[in-house]
Amino acid sequence: MAAKFSTALDIHCSIPYTSDTKSSRLAIRRFTILCNNSTSKSPKNVNLDIDSPRKQTPSLSEQLKPLTNTILDDPPNQPRILSKPKSTWVNPTRPKPSVLSLERQKRSSYTYIPQIRDLKNFARRLSECHFSNDAFLAVLEDIPHPPTRNNALLVLNSLRPWQKSILFFNWIKTQNLFPLETIFYNVVMKSLRFGRQFELIEELAFEMIDSGVELDNITYSTIITCAKRCNLFDKAVEWFERMYKTGLMPDEVTYSAVLDVYAQLGKVEEVMSLYERGRSSGWTPDPVAFAVLAKVFGAAGDYDGIRFVLQEMKSLEVQPNLVVYNTLLEAMGKAGKPGLARSLFEEMVDSGLSPDAKTLTALIKIYGKARWARDALDLWERMKLNGWPMDFILYNTLLSMCADLGLEEEAETLFDDMRKSDHCRLDSWSYTAMLNIYGSVGNAEKAMALFEEMSKVGIPVNVMGCTCLVQCFGRAKRIDDLVKVFEVSVQRGVKPDDRLCGCLLSVVSYCKGDDADKVLACLQQANPRLVTFVKMLEDESTSYEIVKEEFRSILTNTSDDARRPFCNCLIDICRNRNRAERAHELLYLGTVYGLYPGLHTKTPEEWRLNVRALSVGAAQTAFEEWMRTLARIVQSEEEQLPEVLSANTGAGTHKFSQGLANAFASHVEKLAAPFKQSEEKAGFFIATREDVVSWVQSKAAAAV
């Protein structure tokens, strides 16, 4: 059967016509002729030029041949991909459909009741009576006035405990004196929302639906906000969608609440979609809505989104309040923008707003994370000068920042200020921050004095404080004090965790003889299996397969953040016990088990060994292993070395950080390896390909 083709052909025809004023002339007219071929036959000769002599015309297939290059280019079964067309309104004169009500629903006004004082006193008696049903009914018998609609509504609205509200509401229903309107349900729902009783609120909502009582904007708003307070975000979305299905438009409060719900669920696209739909309906967001947007983008670390929020507020001339500024500051911190956070804070102060403790805490955390010690200390001075509020959380945040940055003198000054303050008291967090500082610097005398002070004032030592003390006394080689602190802490209820076990294991790595045995005795109380494994590593008769299985089992029962420190310390122990090959085995197993990702990086121009996350012994072991590999490559010529080879030990920014550079440099010199410390990059050791090849060919490579 022949295929059907339809197309519009442009044909030029010369048609004579006579003008009204002059002689006849030729004009060109353009016609569109539709050709439809439903049979296999086509006309032989068609002459459409009236003035031209009759001539042979091409067949229809020849005429349609050029079209195959434009509209028939796809394979027969391949669908065409069309871009999504832009939506257009059928009737542009009508406004876009609204998605929210721009006016809040007016609350029902209460009718003045002359007996209001009697009823309020009665409501207070109901609120103060026992929660039992019998006690509640006994008080109800003394109601001073008949429970008419207005009287009952006044009493219900005056009750404080949600249990009493639901009891009185159920009692009203049993009296059957008047029909219960929407306002009664709304009042009791608000009381239940205060008590976070979402299940009871939902039961009342379904009761309204079954009884034919209308759910208004206030009803839905109460249900949604209660679900949000109870962290039942899916329920909040469910009732929000149900609200739309009934044709009821949410007001601005409900709309902002649902924005926050989507933000809590991490649904950024839904938040922006809801926001844009509201804006297109003429909604001007309030500061709460902008705080929600800032929270969404801040959680994602999206600086462009945060900047969008600032631009939107500026374009709508919405002045941020303190809540919005606090949210934006936290968002800036998560986005890693300390400079912009500082500028935003100055803008807030210039606008006349005074920061609260939450504002200052957020800014201190940002400065501490960015290691901006000077800015943090300047902010502290401004706090004292301007009399800005400083609660104990802010003080402890400052102390923790000083601990992170190694600011010993500043921390001691701050600690003394907390002693003298009438508004802040020293707690376990405060003492732990100071113990962390003394542990970092190795000031054992002050650490012991602080530990004894904690015992006198009744501040318990937590596991973090015990870990700092163990670290401090271990570095000072005061093992007896270490054992004393550990035993006292365990007696007071401290349960050793993996971090404390790792700290004890680290002390074992650089102790010998009786001191090592004392520390192992402490570790025996915390993790007996780890002590057994240490002794297994020292035993030459232990096979590699046994070490492998036991090491894997230990890592399985260890928290993720403690696995690599465990492996580092075990390698250090092996090297200090002259068990170098066992150290290489542990490094290999640690690499296989994913403890050292990014240990080696390769590019066509450079190969690099990254040991900044390793201990001294582990870094030395990794370097030896790397040099063995390079020697094998050079000798076998299995691969071409790059022009540059480097090792990165990192450069610690902490004031008291020990670092790897010095120990690594000594080990490189011991091996006579051709790596030289870079003058341009701190913590980098560089070698050229020619130097490595020359080193392999010398006798130094054999020692490795």
Steps between C-alpha positions, in 0.01 A plus 500: 500500500639836406585743778317829535689826479364846558702814456457863406676596175584856403427547125583816303229589244507790253145637467414800282277766645394848392566805707237767543732771366767352281551220258511139604812357657615176649500444880623213701244336724581226758256212551510206742381170348446193722607176333359181641607173343309196620579273210813371340432703187600859455409751227729483202497859381391799698568849364414780737665784309226641278725708278777244460491224243400152618802308638584188697468548881678288765313222672355546846770285659767723346316809624485360855859379506642826651254471790652171617805689616296723730204310646578133441853484639429282805498120485147354472477377862694779675279752682576865453623694803310822534588775744241574767291796383456798725165506674256764385170607653189437295361837602786742572257764628426291809750495787695190589322271746587576860656238724446678831277754660675834541279587799496309822169350598326721751450344838149473637428779743386408848171633626528695823379291791405678824592196710851484354675531838308209650569279200875584499526412868319176426741426214792556736352248745466250216860556399629447854295192588632145480532342155269210586160488333312483832672808642431690178129408502472598866615854418265515199201455731575844645489688170367846591296561186323274246739374228363698211699533178681818603555387858645166392723665241639742758579223749658282229721786385609573860618147582876456501592127519415320179367205702237726658409650163424163344307387812283813497448474124384139531268599784342769284433241231321272749271787612372549143382853582599665171673402176877510517636746247846522343621748760462243782718252317756771421530606864554149631741420215717795593516376857598155374763657274657661805527151649629352169210255482477453124316167511214654700489799264478269199219303665306824552559598137357172374211543744426839344501345154265218603266741679490750215667778699696732273879506525610858448842656447571516872420128537741395228764742622479354852527143371796577275695703756442234768630229266806719436563545873477124549745442212227317307588674177333245273173553686534876460542462123207257489262746667631788291417308183160404644433870559555577131269217394216658695553825307608694809793737453758509783584832657851639534566336838410155372697557182815596695453198727485263204810664353677410823367144482645449152825653625512253790449217251790630292278551194670805355319484165160482671590798719596712201197387301268590787677831550478597132133400480423721797696791357317472169172531693605835644627370834764707678696256717550587864835469683403150614476380141839650418648333808370169366661562161828592666483180706447290187791646309719508809449129568608430142794740524361681195646849502317600179171413671592708805583792273161454329327535838687823573414642157133405536473674837668807359276513192184459711630747761454244776718590798655186652433447868736339748373148422572545130848636570577208731384252238700673228812500719467126564450450127814700423692280739382180334581649161853578619479879454649660815571832328141538383375396842706780655360752249145383569555536874626857457199577281271370774668715767488806273127450446442550873446137603687372803634146471386236746700208637397280207632755251835527673531123547443442129762761409755361747454152353558638151820677606624192684435272205682743269780534760447877517633535854554875489145571376354274769695671777408845364135395507542390861633845593204664325263278698642620829517864385142515368350282771367246250344190657739215572349175622694191603460346151673801349776487761554129438504557124774759547693257721469224241624738232802587714565127546481439125738787428736435793439840666605408853530845659177627344315189617624546857382863500160393370483219756566750782226728363258209520598443863414862585184521289163504673318374192723211392626205697779262419381158391653178372528647148700800630746287695537256209595785265774610742620140540517479121726806487731372774507161333605656171785700654599223738461713813455215745518715815205720405306202368537315831404811698187541287413132543524531879291819491228314312491241779461773764218690327318182398540527122518148357770414249352381171666266253634792295664656805652167598640463146659848519660415835635167372647680200656769720659264754611265225693774322651615829603137574311516833361151471408464870279811478351360181406175674357692795281723283377205294406291802327789679306586185382141454396486867292816447309346212704584191459229238807486273416543132707432189656846511629446855628155402681655205660755732622222733628308199689809387671527840596132476671568165769723656530334843724209591550260789290548814336819373365317196369220722317752724327660203414159355340413835271802460426402141421148623206644697376696200563259208654161593494377141719788388764409761497140380557619143795720606667197660423299188685752285809474719503120470713398201325164474164660413425450131381770263164330445425499874595868525279579202189328640540642851566852368190489282292383796630786718423759232149361459428571869659847491329826410585642158685808626727291725608233250779695333644628834502139624695389193742793530575420865542128433750578223689731740510222762642255247773742391596583859517127575730439199223320310533700177365232267194459722450877465505463122239223526272721708540788255406270214195372689398853590520598133297195396232576760467860377662675798737705283308635201702732280833372630634510142400741224625484144497742211706485179723774641527400869466207741430592860502318833253658746588415862351798683230278660753245625700476821879534492558124489227442244636781280850355513363157413299639209806685368713186517231304316476769235876508445502120460232534233690776319820291508319203353351713221839647409674162502234317301422798270137395512379861516638847431541722805366857477720804505421584865441282807390652831397409855255715698522489878279803553578807708306513827329835567441427868734688733595178682480255211800270478479439126676244285745716310795479740471126564445434130803710406718300740378173353563619144853594600550162667402319181710739288193544281518777236202698636563859603272716713325761288563865578180612329255250650518415869484127570594395143802288405591508129718277279555484123488188289874515433573520875284195573655296218848593619406406857367159392821429316705583811545281806255709707199332342614160623474619861133576457 
